Amino acid sequence: MEQHKTRPNTLAAEIRKRTGLNAAKCYQCGKCSAGCPMAEETTLRPHDILRLVQRNQRKKLLIDDSLWLCLTCETCSARCPNEVHPARIIDALREIALVVPEGIPPRDIRAFHKGFLKQIRRSGRIFEFGLVAGFKMRTGKLFNDVGQFPGMLSRGKLAFSPHRIDGVDDVRRIFAACQAAGEVEP
């Protein structure tokens, strides 16, 4: 079996280093995009993203909203005949977009992502009220959907204090290791 070599310093090489996946194995059959539930909402479908990785189109990929609209439902990965795992590659591209200058995720998405990770780092799991409060403060959209609050509260969807997991120290060590490696923001 022939091994596809990736040139150093290419986006494909970085993806391979992060995930162990070889984007060159994608032969553009389009099965991933045909099953994608978000295909109609994105400018780049999963097979388009893989092609841009293959062509080292870093900036075009990292500024496109399509990366952030992916639901990570893994339908694309399940349908891929070559086991390229587009969902894992898209996730790696999101990680790259958050830490490199040319990665410019939309402001609201960056705010949500930072808030989500902050909640996981603090308590080891998501704390919805803290996530929403942090998101609102980062975006300045304090009252956009304030009418939803009473209903969510009455249905028990928002607790006022986080529930910590037993392994929260392990989660924090993982975050510290990723931060030291430059893979997550402080």
Order of alpha helices (4+ residues) and beta strands (2+ residues): alpha-alpha-alpha-alpha-alpha-alpha-alpha-alpha-alpha-alpha-alpha
